[in-house]
Amino acid sequence: MIVLDTNFLIDYFRGVKATYDLVDEEDDIAITTITYHEITTGLKRKRSKREEKFFKRFFSEVKILPFDVRAAEESSNIAARLMAIGKEVNALDILIAGIAIANGADKIITRDPDFEEIAKVSDINVVLYNI
């Protein structure tokens, strides 16, 4: 399974070419409840009915992985390891990675370099792209 990070979704749906070859129709893709939160927060701030309708449909069709006790355990492991080596990483990115690992994801696709630091202390493969 491949977890798509928030910035991947935004870039993909805005037509950023660097995202196009990173997923195939056959791929088992998912997002996390954290990404759902980040996207819906942005939509509510912008008050764009067209984008709200678009993402509501997308969210009804994609697998959304929950933040549960297993994800909390995984994300707390990541956070503790990062703290031990003195690396500061966005807490929401740590939660996304914890959810991905708890649900058996193979990789996360993102352009956020925080995930490189997370990959150094966890068992998740991170595919970084640039725009």
Backbone atoms as SQL, in Angstrom:
CREATE TABLE atoms (id INTEGER PRIMARY KEY, chain TEXT, resi INTEGER, resn TEXT, atom TEXT, x REAL, y REAL, z REAL);
INSERT INTO atoms VALUES
  (1, 'A', 1, 'MET', 'N', 0.845, -1.182, 0.000),
  (2, 'A', 1, 'MET', 'CA', 0.000, 0.000, 0.000),
  (3, 'A', 1, 'MET', 'C', 0.892, 1.247, 0.000),
  (4, 'A', 2, 'ILE', 'N', 0.440, 2.252, -0.706),
  (5, 'A', 2, 'ILE', 'CA', 1.140, 3.534, -0.797),
  (6, 'A', 2, 'ILE', 'C', 0.283, 4.607, -0.134),
  (7, 'A', 3, 'VAL', 'N', 0.874, 5.324, 0.809),
  (8, 'A', 3, 'VAL', 'CA', 0.185, 6.446, 1.451),
  (9, 'A', 3, 'VAL', 'C', 0.598, 7.729, 0.735),
  (10, 'A', 4, 'LEU', 'N', -0.394, 8.485, 0.332),
  (11, 'A', 4, 'LEU', 'CA', -0.167, 9.762, -0.344),
  (12, 'A', 4, 'LEU', 'C', -0.242, 10.876, 0.687),
  (13, 'A', 5, 'ASP', 'N', 0.831, 11.645, 0.788),
  (14, 'A', 5, 'ASP', 'CA', 0.875, 12.752, 1.732),
  (15, 'A', 5, 'ASP', 'C', 0.048, 13.918, 1.199),
  (16, 'A', 6, 'THR', 'N', -0.274, 14.821, 2.074),
  (17, 'A', 6, 'THR', 'CA', -1.113, 15.974, 1.742),
  (18, 'A', 6, 'THR', 'C', -0.564, 16.779, 0.575),
  (19, 'A', 7, 'ASN', 'N', 0.727, 17.081, 0.602),
  (20, 'A', 7, 'ASN', 'CA', 1.263, 17.911, -0.489),
  (21, 'A', 7, 'ASN', 'C', 1.250, 17.172, -1.811),
  (22, 'A', 8, 'PHE', 'N', 1.347, 15.845, -1.799),
  (23, 'A', 8, 'PHE', 'CA', 1.221, 15.086, -3.041),
  (24, 'A', 8, 'PHE', 'C', -0.171, 15.292, -3.637),
  (25, 'A', 9, 'LEU', 'N', -1.204, 15.151, -2.819),
  (26, 'A', 9, 'LEU', 'CA', -2.574, 15.325, -3.320),
  (27, 'A', 9, 'LEU', 'C', -2.770, 16.714, -3.918),
  (28, 'A', 10, 'ILE', 'N', -2.328, 17.718, -3.209),
  (29, 'A', 10, 'ILE', 'CA', -2.487, 19.091, -3.692),
  (30, 'A', 10, 'ILE', 'C', -1.753, 19.264, -5.020),
  (31, 'A', 11, 'ASP', 'N', -0.513, 18.812, -5.074),
  (32, 'A', 11, 'ASP', 'CA', 0.270, 18.946, -6.304),
  (33, 'A', 11, 'ASP', 'C', -0.331, 18.143, -7.444),
  (34, 'A', 12, 'TYR', 'N', -0.741, 16.925, -7.164),
  (35, 'A', 12, 'TYR', 'CA', -1.309, 16.059, -8.206),
  (36, 'A', 12, 'TYR', 'C', -2.559, 16.690, -8.809),
  (37, 'A', 13, 'PHE', 'N', -3.459, 17.138, -7.946),
  (38, 'A', 13, 'PHE', 'CA', -4.707, 17.696, -8.448),
  (39, 'A', 13, 'PHE', 'C', -4.543, 19.095, -9.031),
  (40, 'A', 14, 'ARG', 'N', -3.422, 19.734, -8.778),
  (41, 'A', 14, 'ARG', 'CA', -3.112, 21.016, -9.430),
  (42, 'A', 14, 'ARG', 'C', -2.365, 20.809, -10.745),
  (43, 'A', 15, 'GLY', 'N', -2.070, 19.567, -11.075),
  (44, 'A', 15, 'GLY', 'CA', -1.440, 19.266, -12.352),
  (45, 'A', 15, 'GLY', 'C', 0.077, 19.323, -12.369),
  (46, 'A', 16, 'VAL', 'N', 0.710, 19.145, -11.214),
  (47, 'A', 16, 'VAL', 'CA', 2.168, 19.140, -11.161),
  (48, 'A', 16, 'VAL', 'C', 2.674, 17.851, -11.806),
  (49, 'A', 17, 'LYS', 'N', 3.380, 18.006, -12.911),
  (50, 'A', 17, 'LYS', 'CA', 3.813, 16.855, -13.700),
  (51, 'A', 17, 'LYS', 'C', 4.712, 15.888, -12.935),
  (52, 'A', 18, 'ALA', 'N', 5.486, 16.375, -11.992),
  (53, 'A', 18, 'ALA', 'CA', 6.396, 15.516, -11.233),
  (54, 'A', 18, 'ALA', 'C', 5.653, 14.425, -10.453),
  (55, 'A', 19, 'THR', 'N', 4.361, 14.584, -10.240),
  (56, 'A', 19, 'THR', 'CA', 3.584, 13.606, -9.477),
  (57, 'A', 19, 'THR', 'C', 2.984, 12.509, -10.358),
  (58, 'A', 20, 'TYR', 'N', 2.908, 12.727, -11.659),
  (59, 'A', 20, 'TYR', 'CA', 2.134, 11.845, -12.526),
  (60, 'A', 20, 'TYR', 'C', 2.634, 10.413, -12.608),
  (61, 'A', 21, 'ASP', 'N', 3.916, 10.204, -12.624),
  (62, 'A', 21, 'ASP', 'CA', 4.446, 8.848, -12.795),
  (63, 'A', 21, 'ASP', 'C', 4.706, 8.137, -11.467),
  (64, 'A', 22, 'LEU', 'N', 4.275, 8.714, -10.381),
  (65, 'A', 22, 'LEU', 'CA', 4.569, 8.135, -9.073),
  (66, 'A', 22, 'LEU', 'C', 3.535, 7.118, -8.601),
  (67, 'A', 23, 'VAL', 'N', 2.351, 7.134, -9.184),
  (68, 'A', 23, 'VAL', 'CA', 1.318, 6.152, -8.853),
  (69, 'A', 23, 'VAL', 'C', 0.684, 5.623, -10.134),
  (70, 'A', 24, 'ASP', 'N', 0.260, 4.372, -10.076),
  (71, 'A', 24, 'ASP', 'CA', -0.443, 3.732, -11.189),
  (72, 'A', 24, 'ASP', 'C', -1.858, 3.390, -10.758),
  (73, 'A', 25, 'GLU', 'N', -2.710, 3.126, -11.724),
  (74, 'A', 25, 'GLU', 'CA', -4.088, 2.738, -11.415),
  (75, 'A', 25, 'GLU', 'C', -4.143, 1.460, -10.587),
  (76, 'A', 26, 'GLU', 'N', -3.160, 0.583, -10.762),
  (77, 'A', 26, 'GLU', 'CA', -3.154, -0.692, -10.042),
  (78, 'A', 26, 'GLU', 'C', -2.689, -0.555, -8.599),
  (79, 'A', 27, 'ASP', 'N', -2.047, 0.551, -8.254),
  (80, 'A', 27, 'ASP', 'CA', -1.513, 0.738, -6.904),
  (81, 'A', 27, 'ASP', 'C', -2.631, 0.793, -5.875),
  (82, 'A', 28, 'ASP', 'N', -2.379, 0.171, -4.740),
  (83, 'A', 28, 'ASP', 'CA', -3.265, 0.261, -3.592),
  (84, 'A', 28, 'ASP', 'C', -2.880, 1.536, -2.851),
  (85, 'A', 29, 'ILE', 'N', -3.671, 2.585, -3.030),
  (86, 'A', 29, 'ILE', 'CA', -3.336, 3.873, -2.426),
  (87, 'A', 29, 'ILE', 'C', -4.267, 4.179, -1.260),
  (88, 'A', 30, 'ALA', 'N', -3.758, 4.997, -0.362),
  (89, 'A', 30, 'ALA', 'CA', -4.540, 5.423, 0.796),
  (90, 'A', 30, 'ALA', 'C', -4.048, 6.786, 1.231),
  (91, 'A', 31, 'ILE', 'N', -4.866, 7.441, 2.026),
  (92, 'A', 31, 'ILE', 'CA', -4.473, 8.660, 2.722),
  (93, 'A', 31, 'ILE', 'C', -4.745, 8.423, 4.200),
  (94, 'A', 32, 'THR', 'N', -4.370, 9.356, 5.028),
  (95, 'A', 32, 'THR', 'CA', -4.619, 9.219, 6.462),
  (96, 'A', 32, 'THR', 'C', -5.656, 10.240, 6.928),
  (97, 'A', 33, 'THR', 'N', -6.168, 10.002, 8.115),
  (98, 'A', 33, 'THR', 'CA', -7.103, 10.974, 8.690),
  (99, 'A', 33, 'THR', 'C', -6.430, 12.327, 8.907),
  (100, 'A', 34, 'ILE', 'N', -5.112, 12.320, 9.045),
  (101, 'A', 34, 'ILE', 'CA', -4.381, 13.584, 9.215),
  (102, 'A', 34, 'ILE', 'C', -4.416, 14.370, 7.911),
  (103, 'A', 35, 'THR', 'N', -4.192, 13.693, 6.793),
  (104, 'A', 35, 'THR', 'CA', -4.289, 14.354, 5.486),
  (105, 'A', 35, 'THR', 'C', -5.707, 14.849, 5.249),
  (106, 'A', 36, 'TYR', 'N', -6.693, 14.040, 5.611),
  (107, 'A', 36, 'TYR', 'CA', -8.091, 14.473, 5.504),
  (108, 'A', 36, 'TYR', 'C', -8.287, 15.780, 6.282),
  (109, 'A', 37, 'HIS', 'N', -7.770, 15.817, 7.488),
  (110, 'A', 37, 'HIS', 'CA', -7.863, 17.020, 8.329),
  (111, 'A', 37, 'HIS', 'C', -7.189, 18.220, 7.652),
  (112, 'A', 38, 'GLU', 'N', -5.967, 18.029, 7.162),
  (113, 'A', 38, 'GLU', 'CA', -5.234, 19.137, 6.555),
  (114, 'A', 38, 'GLU', 'C', -5.956, 19.672, 5.317),
  (115, 'A', 39, 'ILE', 'N', -6.448, 18.777, 4.480),
  (116, 'A', 39, 'ILE', 'CA', -7.153, 19.202, 3.262),
  (117, 'A', 39, 'ILE', 'C', -8.461, 19.911, 3.613),
  (118, 'A', 40, 'THR', 'N', -9.248, 19.321, 4.509),
  (119, 'A', 40, 'THR', 'CA', -10.542, 19.943, 4.822),
  (120, 'A', 40, 'THR', 'C', -10.372, 21.271, 5.543),
  (121, 'A', 41, 'THR', 'N', -9.323, 21.410, 6.341),
  (122, 'A', 41, 'THR', 'CA', -9.047, 22.704, 6.980),
  (123, 'A', 41, 'THR', 'C', -8.798, 23.766, 5.914),
  (124, 'A', 42, 'GLY', 'N', -7.978, 23.440, 4.936),
  (125, 'A', 42, 'GLY', 'CA', -7.710, 24.374, 3.842),
  (126, 'A', 42, 'GLY', 'C', -8.965, 24.721, 3.059),
  (127, 'A', 43, 'LEU', 'N', -9.804, 23.725, 2.806),
  (128, 'A', 43, 'LEU', 'CA', -11.048, 23.965, 2.073),
  (129, 'A', 43, 'LEU', 'C', -11.985, 24.885, 2.846),
  (130, 'A', 44, 'LYS', 'N', -12.075, 24.671, 4.136),
  (131, 'A', 44, 'LYS', 'CA', -12.956, 25.512, 4.959),
  (132, 'A', 44, 'LYS', 'C', -12.432, 26.936, 5.033),
  (133, 'A', 45, 'ARG', 'N', -11.108, 27.066, 5.047),
  (134, 'A', 45, 'ARG', 'CA', -10.516, 28.402, 5.066),
  (135, 'A', 45, 'ARG', 'C', -10.789, 29.129, 3.754),
  (136, 'A', 46, 'LYS', 'N', -10.641, 28.423, 2.638),
  (137, 'A', 46, 'LYS', 'CA', -10.832, 29.027, 1.316),
  (138, 'A', 46, 'LYS', 'C', -12.297, 29.211, 0.944),
  (139, 'A', 47, 'ARG', 'N', -13.143, 28.385, 1.503),
  (140, 'A', 47, 'ARG', 'CA', -14.581, 28.418, 1.215),
  (141, 'A', 47, 'ARG', 'C', -14.883, 28.248, -0.272),
  (142, 'A', 48, 'SER', 'N', -14.175, 27.334, -0.901),
  (143, 'A', 48, 'SER', 'CA', -14.382, 27.044, -2.314),
  (144, 'A', 48, 'SER', 'C', -15.330, 25.849, -2.451),
  (145, 'A', 49, 'LYS', 'N', -16.557, 26.115, -2.838),
  (146, 'A', 49, 'LYS', 'CA', -17.552, 25.049, -2.985),
  (147, 'A', 49, 'LYS', 'C', -17.131, 24.033, -4.041),
  (148, 'A', 50, 'ARG', 'N', -16.506, 24.510, -5.122),
  (149, 'A', 50, 'ARG', 'CA', -16.074, 23.611, -6.192),
  (150, 'A', 50, 'ARG', 'C', -15.026, 22.631, -5.684),
  (151, 'A', 51, 'GLU', 'N', -14.029, 23.142, -4.958),
  (152, 'A', 51, 'GLU', 'CA', -12.992, 22.267, -4.417),
  (153, 'A', 51, 'GLU', 'C', -13.540, 21.371, -3.317),
  (154, 'A', 52, 'GLU', 'N', -14.452, 21.873, -2.494),
  (155, 'A', 52, 'GLU', 'CA', -15.076, 21.048, -1.458),
  (156, 'A', 52, 'GLU', 'C', -15.799, 19.859, -2.088),
  (157, 'A', 53, 'LYS', 'N', -16.556, 20.125, -3.136),
  (158, 'A', 53, 'LYS', 'CA', -17.290, 19.064, -3.831),
  (159, 'A', 53, 'LYS', 'C', -16.317, 18.048, -4.429),
  (160, 'A', 54, 'PHE', 'N', -15.250, 18.540, -5.043),
  (161, 'A', 54, 'PHE', 'CA', -14.251, 17.666, -5.642),
  (162, 'A', 54, 'PHE', 'C', -13.645, 16.737, -4.597),
  (163, 'A', 55, 'PHE', 'N', -13.176, 17.307, -3.474),
  (164, 'A', 55, 'PHE', 'CA', -12.519, 16.496, -2.453),
  (165, 'A', 55, 'PHE', 'C', -13.504, 15.603, -1.710),
  (166, 'A', 56, 'LYS', 'N', -14.727, 16.032, -1.541),
  (167, 'A', 56, 'LYS', 'CA', -15.729, 15.171, -0.903),
  (168, 'A', 56, 'LYS', 'C', -15.891, 13.886, -1.716),
  (169, 'A', 57, 'ARG', 'N', -15.937, 14.038, -3.034),
  (170, 'A', 57, 'ARG', 'CA', -16.040, 12.852, -3.908),
  (171, 'A', 57, 'ARG', 'C', -14.768, 12.010, -3.809),
  (172, 'A', 58, 'PHE', 'N', -13.620, 12.655, -3.870),
  (173, 'A', 58, 'PHE', 'CA', -12.353, 11.933, -3.773),
  (174, 'A', 58, 'PHE', 'C', -12.278, 11.157, -2.457),
  (175, 'A', 59, 'PHE', 'N', -12.620, 11.805, -1.340),
  (176, 'A', 59, 'PHE', 'CA', -12.553, 11.148, -0.035),
  (177, 'A', 59, 'PHE', 'C', -13.523, 9.972, 0.071),
  (178, 'A', 60, 'SER', 'N', -14.612, 10.016, -0.654),
  (179, 'A', 60, 'SER', 'CA', -15.555, 8.896, -0.617),
  (180, 'A', 60, 'SER', 'C', -15.035, 7.694, -1.399),
  (181, 'A', 61, 'GLU', 'N', -14.032, 7.920, -2.248),
  (182, 'A', 61, 'GLU', 'CA', -13.526, 6.852, -3.102),
  (183, 'A', 61, 'GLU', 'C', -12.169, 6.300, -2.679),
  (184, 'A', 62, 'VAL', 'N', -11.450, 7.000, -1.813),
  (185, 'A', 62, 'VAL', 'CA', -10.102, 6.581, -1.414),
  (186, 'A', 62, 'VAL', 'C', -10.145, 5.973, -0.012),
  (187, 'A', 63, 'LYS', 'N', -9.233, 5.050, 0.240),
  (188, 'A', 63, 'LYS', 'CA', -9.101, 4.459, 1.568),
  (189, 'A', 63, 'LYS', 'C', -8.483, 5.506, 2.496),
  (190, 'A', 64, 'ILE', 'N', -9.133, 5.736, 3.635),
  (191, 'A', 64, 'ILE', 'CA', -8.626, 6.682, 4.630),
  (192, 'A', 64, 'ILE', 'C', -8.257, 5.902, 5.884),
  (193, 'A', 65, 'LEU', 'N', -6.974, 5.918, 6.202),
  (194, 'A', 65, 'LEU', 'CA', -6.463, 5.161, 7.342),
  (195, 'A', 65, 'LEU', 'C', -6.620, 5.966, 8.626),
  (196, 'A', 66, 'PRO', 'N', -7.097, 5.336, 9.700),
  (197, 'A', 66, 'PRO', 'CA', -7.377, 6.069, 10.940),
  (198, 'A', 66, 'PRO', 'C', -6.163, 6.224, 11.856),
  (199, 'A', 67, 'PHE', 'N', -6.236, 7.237, 12.698),
  (200, 'A', 67, 'PHE', 'CA', -5.288, 7.375, 13.796),
  (201, 'A', 67, 'PHE', 'C', -5.899, 6.641, 14.981),
  (202, 'A', 68, 'ASP', 'N', -5.337, 5.487, 15.287),
  (203, 'A', 68, 'ASP', 'CA', -5.842, 4.673, 16.384),
  (204, 'A', 68, 'ASP', 'C', -4.703, 4.375, 17.356),
  (205, 'A', 69, 'VAL', 'N', -4.912, 3.463, 18.283),
  (206, 'A', 69, 'VAL', 'CA', -3.905, 3.175, 19.301),
  (207, 'A', 69, 'VAL', 'C', -2.625, 2.625, 18.667),
  (208, 'A', 70, 'ARG', 'N', -2.750, 1.758, 17.664),
  (209, 'A', 70, 'ARG', 'CA', -1.556, 1.225, 16.996),
  (210, 'A', 70, 'ARG', 'C', -0.776, 2.349, 16.321),
  (211, 'A', 71, 'ALA', 'N', -1.489, 3.255, 15.676),
  (212, 'A', 71, 'ALA', 'CA', -0.835, 4.397, 15.023),
  (213, 'A', 71, 'ALA', 'C', -0.185, 5.316, 16.059),
  (214, 'A', 72, 'ALA', 'N', -0.848, 5.492, 17.197),
  (215, 'A', 72, 'ALA', 'CA', -0.280, 6.309, 18.273),
  (216, 'A', 72, 'ALA', 'C', 1.009, 5.676, 18.797),
  (217, 'A', 73, 'GLU', 'N', 1.020, 4.373, 18.905),
  (218, 'A', 73, 'GLU', 'CA', 2.222, 3.663, 19.361),
  (219, 'A', 73, 'GLU', 'C', 3.366, 3.862, 18.363),
  (220, 'A', 74, 'GLU', 'N', 3.075, 3.674, 17.079),
  (221, 'A', 74, 'GLU', 'CA', 4.100, 3.832, 16.041),
  (222, 'A', 74, 'GLU', 'C', 4.605, 5.278, 15.973),
  (223, 'A', 75, 'SER', 'N', 3.686, 6.227, 16.005),
  (224, 'A', 75, 'SER', 'CA', 4.107, 7.629, 15.900),
  (225, 'A', 75, 'SER', 'C', 4.883, 8.069, 17.138),
  (226, 'A', 76, 'SER', 'N', 4.531, 7.538, 18.297),
  (227, 'A', 76, 'SER', 'CA', 5.296, 7.900, 19.502),
  (228, 'A', 76, 'SER', 'C', 6.694, 7.293, 19.442),
  (229, 'A', 77, 'ASN', 'N', 6.843, 6.107, 18.849),
  (230, 'A', 77, 'ASN', 'CA', 8.174, 5.528, 18.649),
  (231, 'A', 77, 'ASN', 'C', 9.022, 6.440, 17.761),
  (232, 'A', 78, 'ILE', 'N', 8.427, 6.897, 16.670),
  (233, 'A', 78, 'ILE', 'CA', 9.128, 7.786, 15.743),
  (234, 'A', 78, 'ILE', 'C', 9.532, 9.080, 16.447),
  (235, 'A', 79, 'ALA', 'N', 8.585, 9.691, 17.148),
  (236, 'A', 79, 'ALA', 'CA', 8.859, 10.957, 17.834),
  (237, 'A', 79, 'ALA', 'C', 9.991, 10.797, 18.843),
  (238, 'A', 80, 'ALA', 'N', 9.964, 9.720, 19.614),
  (239, 'A', 80, 'ALA', 'CA', 11.008, 9.498, 20.626),
  (240, 'A', 80, 'ALA', 'C', 12.369, 9.309, 19.968),
  (241, 'A', 81, 'ARG', 'N', 12.414, 8.556, 18.875),
  (242, 'A', 81, 'ARG', 'CA', 13.689, 8.343, 18.180),
  (243, 'A', 81, 'ARG', 'C', 14.229, 9.642, 17.590),
  (244, 'A', 82, 'LEU', 'N', 13.341, 10.452, 17.032),
  (245, 'A', 82, 'LEU', 'CA', 13.773, 11.738, 16.482),
  (246, 'A', 82, 'LEU', 'C', 14.299, 12.655, 17.582),
  (247, 'A', 83, 'MET', 'N', 13.613, 12.678, 18.707),
  (248, 'A', 83, 'MET', 'CA', 14.069, 13.497, 19.828),
  (249, 'A', 83, 'MET', 'C', 15.442, 13.039, 20.312),
  (250, 'A', 84, 'ALA', 'N', 15.635, 11.720, 20.320),
  (251, 'A', 84, 'ALA', 'CA', 16.906, 11.168, 20.805),
  (252, 'A', 84, 'ALA', 'C', 18.089, 11.593, 19.945),
  (253, 'A', 85, 'ILE', 'N', 17.836, 11.865, 18.662),
  (254, 'A', 85, 'ILE', 'CA', 18.935, 12.296, 17.788),
  (255, 'A', 85, 'ILE', 'C', 18.892, 13.804, 17.519),
  (256, 'A', 86, 'GLY', 'N', 17.997, 14.497, 18.220),
  (257, 'A', 86, 'GLY', 'CA', 17.945, 15.951, 18.124),
  (258, 'A', 86, 'GLY', 'C', 17.325, 16.497, 16.852),
  (259, 'A', 87, 'LYS', 'N', 16.450, 15.734, 16.218),
  (260, 'A', 87, 'LYS', 'CA', 15.783, 16.190, 14.987),
  (261, 'A', 87, 'LYS', 'C', 14.370, 16.652, 15.303),
  (262, 'A', 88, 'GLU', 'N', 14.056, 17.869, 14.840),
  (263, 'A', 88, 'GLU', 'CA', 12.695, 18.389, 14.974),
  (264, 'A', 88, 'GLU', 'C', 11.949, 18.177, 13.668),
  (265, 'A', 89, 'VAL', 'N', 10.801, 17.547, 13.775),
  (266, 'A', 89, 'VAL', 'CA', 9.979, 17.246, 12.605),
  (267, 'A', 89, 'VAL', 'C', 8.543, 17.631, 12.938),
  (268, 'A', 90, 'ASN', 'N', 7.826, 18.109, 11.946),
  (269, 'A', 90, 'ASN', 'CA', 6.422, 18.475, 12.100),
  (270, 'A', 90, 'ASN', 'C', 5.640, 17.307, 12.710),
  (271, 'A', 91, 'ALA', 'N', 4.910, 17.577, 13.775),
  (272, 'A', 91, 'ALA', 'CA', 4.169, 16.527, 14.486),
  (273, 'A', 91, 'ALA', 'C', 3.138, 15.846, 13.596),
  (274, 'A', 92, 'LEU', 'N', 2.500, 16.592, 12.702),
  (275, 'A', 92, 'LEU', 'CA', 1.503, 15.972, 11.831),
  (276, 'A', 92, 'LEU', 'C', 2.161, 14.972, 10.878),
  (277, 'A', 93, 'ASP', 'N', 3.376, 15.258, 10.435),
  (278, 'A', 93, 'ASP', 'CA', 4.092, 14.311, 9.577),
  (279, 'A', 93, 'ASP', 'C', 4.419, 13.032, 10.341),
  (280, 'A', 94, 'ILE', 'N', 4.769, 13.171, 11.601),
  (281, 'A', 94, 'ILE', 'CA', 5.036, 11.998, 12.433),
  (282, 'A', 94, 'ILE', 'C', 3.766, 11.163, 12.580),
  (283, 'A', 95, 'LEU', 'N', 2.635, 11.807, 12.771),
  (284, 'A', 95, 'LEU', 'CA', 1.363, 11.083, 12.883),
  (285, 'A', 95, 'LEU', 'C', 1.030, 10.355, 11.581),
  (286, 'A', 96, 'ILE', 'N', 1.246, 11.020, 10.450),
  (287, 'A', 96, 'ILE', 'CA', 0.991, 10.388, 9.150),
  (288, 'A', 96, 'ILE', 'C', 1.856, 9.139, 8.996),
  (289, 'A', 97, 'ALA', 'N', 3.125, 9.255, 9.330),
  (290, 'A', 97, 'ALA', 'CA', 4.025, 8.104, 9.220),
  (291, 'A', 97, 'ALA', 'C', 3.606, 6.985, 10.176),
  (292, 'A', 98, 'GLY', 'N', 3.221, 7.331, 11.388),
  (293, 'A', 98, 'GLY', 'CA', 2.766, 6.324, 12.346),
  (294, 'A', 98, 'GLY', 'C', 1.545, 5.576, 11.848),
  (295, 'A', 99, 'ILE', 'N', 0.616, 6.304, 11.269),
  (296, 'A', 99, 'ILE', 'CA', -0.582, 5.677, 10.701),
  (297, 'A', 99, 'ILE', 'C', -0.187, 4.744, 9.560),
  (298, 'A', 100, 'ALA', 'N', 0.688, 5.214, 8.683),
  (299, 'A', 100, 'ALA', 'CA', 1.124, 4.401, 7.540),
  (300, 'A', 100, 'ALA', 'C', 1.765, 3.101, 8.020),
  (301, 'A', 101, 'ILE', 'N', 2.679, 3.195, 8.954),
  (302, 'A', 101, 'ILE', 'CA', 3.376, 2.005, 9.459),
  (303, 'A', 101, 'ILE', 'C', 2.396, 1.061, 10.149),
  (304, 'A', 102, 'ALA', 'N', 1.521, 1.585, 10.988),
  (305, 'A', 102, 'ALA', 'CA', 0.554, 0.753, 11.711),
  (306, 'A', 102, 'ALA', 'C', -0.368, -0.005, 10.764),
  (307, 'A', 103, 'ASN', 'N', -0.574, 0.534, 9.580),
  (308, 'A', 103, 'ASN', 'CA', -1.465, -0.098, 8.612),
  (309, 'A', 103, 'ASN', 'C', -0.722, -0.874, 7.533),
  (310, 'A', 104, 'GLY', 'N', 0.576, -1.060, 7.709),
  (311, 'A', 104, 'GLY', 'CA', 1.343, -1.895, 6.799),
  (312, 'A', 104, 'GLY', 'C', 1.678, -1.273, 5.464),
  (313, 'A', 105, 'ALA', 'N', 1.711, 0.045, 5.390),
  (314, 'A', 105, 'ALA', 'CA', 2.053, 0.709, 4.125),
  (315, 'A', 105, 'ALA', 'C', 3.503, 0.423, 3.761),
  (316, 'A', 106, 'ASP', 'N', 3.755, 0.323, 2.468),
  (317, 'A', 106, 'ASP', 'CA', 5.111, 0.109, 1.961),
  (318, 'A', 106, 'ASP', 'C', 5.873, 1.417, 1.836),
  (319, 'A', 107, 'LYS', 'N', 5.132, 2.481, 1.465),
  (320, 'A', 107, 'LYS', 'CA', 5.811, 3.753, 1.259),
  (321, 'A', 107, 'LYS', 'C', 4.854, 4.922, 1.370),
  (322, 'A', 108, 'ILE', 'N', 5.466, 6.078, 1.527),
  (323, 'A', 108, 'ILE', 'CA', 4.764, 7.362, 1.545),
  (324, 'A', 108, 'ILE', 'C', 5.335, 8.184, 0.398),
  (325, 'A', 109, 'ILE', 'N', 4.455, 8.789, -0.385),
  (326, 'A', 109, 'ILE', 'CA', 4.903, 9.684, -1.454),
  (327, 'A', 109, 'ILE', 'C', 4.642, 11.117, -1.008),
  (328, 'A', 110, 'THR', 'N', 5.693, 11.951, -1.091),
  (329, 'A', 110, 'THR', 'CA', 5.630, 13.317, -0.579),
  (330, 'A', 110, 'THR', 'C', 6.736, 14.160, -1.199),
  (331, 'A', 111, 'ARG', 'N', 6.650, 15.467, -1.026),
  (332, 'A', 111, 'ARG', 'CA', 7.790, 16.330, -1.334),
  (333, 'A', 111, 'ARG', 'C', 8.320, 16.999, -0.068),
  (334, 'A', 112, 'ASP', 'N', 7.802, 16.578, 1.071),
  (335, 'A', 112, 'ASP', 'CA', 8.175, 17.149, 2.362),
  (336, 'A', 112, 'ASP', 'C', 9.438, 16.463, 2.898),
  (337, 'A', 113, 'PRO', 'N', 10.548, 17.195, 3.022),
  (338, 'A', 113, 'PRO', 'CA', 11.793, 16.581, 3.481),
  (339, 'A', 113, 'PRO', 'C', 11.756, 16.083, 4.923),
  (340, 'A', 114, 'ASP', 'N', 10.775, 16.488, 5.712),
  (341, 'A', 114, 'ASP', 'CA', 10.645, 15.944, 7.071),
  (342, 'A', 114, 'ASP', 'C', 10.533, 14.418, 7.041),
  (343, 'A', 115, 'PHE', 'N', 9.931, 13.896, 5.985),
  (344, 'A', 115, 'PHE', 'CA', 9.752, 12.442, 5.896),
  (345, 'A', 115, 'PHE', 'C', 11.078, 11.707, 5.688),
  (346, 'A', 116, 'GLU', 'N', 12.076, 12.388, 5.144),
  (347, 'A', 116, 'GLU', 'CA', 13.408, 11.779, 5.044),
  (348, 'A', 116, 'GLU', 'C', 13.960, 11.500, 6.436),
  (349, 'A', 117, 'GLU', 'N', 13.762, 12.448, 7.340),
  (350, 'A', 117, 'GLU', 'CA', 14.217, 12.262, 8.722),
  (351, 'A', 117, 'GLU', 'C', 13.430, 11.133, 9.390),
  (352, 'A', 118, 'ILE', 'N', 12.143, 11.087, 9.138),
  (353, 'A', 118, 'ILE', 'CA', 11.306, 10.023, 9.700),
  (354, 'A', 118, 'ILE', 'C', 11.767, 8.658, 9.185),
  (355, 'A', 119, 'ALA', 'N', 12.085, 8.569, 7.907),
  (356, 'A', 119, 'ALA', 'CA', 12.524, 7.297, 7.322),
  (357, 'A', 119, 'ALA', 'C', 13.814, 6.792, 7.970),
  (358, 'A', 120, 'LYS', 'N', 14.644, 7.697, 8.437),
  (359, 'A', 120, 'LYS', 'CA', 15.914, 7.303, 9.074),
  (360, 'A', 120, 'LYS', 'C', 15.703, 6.576, 10.401),
  (361, 'A', 121, 'VAL', 'N', 14.553, 6.799, 11.039),
  (362, 'A', 121, 'VAL', 'CA', 14.311, 6.202, 12.357),
  (363, 'A', 121, 'VAL', 'C', 13.114, 5.250, 12.363),
  (364, 'A', 122, 'SER', 'N', 12.621, 4.869, 11.177),
  (365, 'A', 122, 'SER', 'CA', 11.443, 4.008, 11.107),
  (366, 'A', 122, 'SER', 'C', 11.551, 3.047, 9.928),
  (367, 'A', 123, 'ASP', 'N', 10.558, 2.192, 9.836),
  (368, 'A', 123, 'ASP', 'CA', 10.515, 1.210, 8.753),
  (369, 'A', 123, 'ASP', 'C', 9.533, 1.636, 7.674),
  (370, 'A', 124, 'ILE', 'N', 9.706, 2.820, 7.136),
  (371, 'A', 124, 'ILE', 'CA', 8.846, 3.280, 6.040),
  (372, 'A', 124, 'ILE', 'C', 9.736, 3.800, 4.922),
  (373, 'A', 125, 'ASN', 'N', 9.394, 3.416, 3.714),
  (374, 'A', 125, 'ASN', 'CA', 10.097, 3.894, 2.532),
  (375, 'A', 125, 'ASN', 'C', 9.449, 5.212, 2.104),
  (376, 'A', 126, 'VAL', 'N', 10.245, 6.224, 1.872),
  (377, 'A', 126, 'VAL', 'CA', 9.725, 7.528, 1.470),
  (378, 'A', 126, 'VAL', 'C', 10.178, 7.830, 0.060),
  (379, 'A', 127, 'VAL', 'N', 9.210, 8.174, -0.788),
  (380, 'A', 127, 'VAL', 'CA', 9.506, 8.599, -2.153),
  (381, 'A', 127, 'VAL', 'C', 9.324, 10.106, -2.189),
  (382, 'A', 128, 'LEU', 'N', 10.437, 10.820, -2.366),
  (383, 'A', 128, 'LEU', 'CA', 10.417, 12.283, -2.448),
  (384, 'A', 128, 'LEU', 'C', 10.440, 12.702, -3.903),
  (385, 'A', 129, 'TYR', 'N', 9.685, 13.709, -4.225),
  (386, 'A', 129, 'TYR', 'CA', 9.723, 14.306, -5.547),
  (387, 'A', 129, 'TYR', 'C', 9.914, 15.804, -5.387),
  (388, 'A', 130, 'ASN', 'N', 10.348, 16.456, -6.450),
  (389, 'A', 130, 'ASN', 'CA', 10.537, 17.915, -6.446),
  (390, 'A', 130, 'ASN', 'C', 9.643, 18.542, -7.481),
  (391, 'A', 131, 'ILE', 'N', 9.241, 19.781, -7.228),
  (392, 'A', 131, 'ILE', 'CA', 8.452, 20.499, -8.237),
  (393, 'A', 131, 'ILE', 'C', 9.251, 21.651, -8.790);
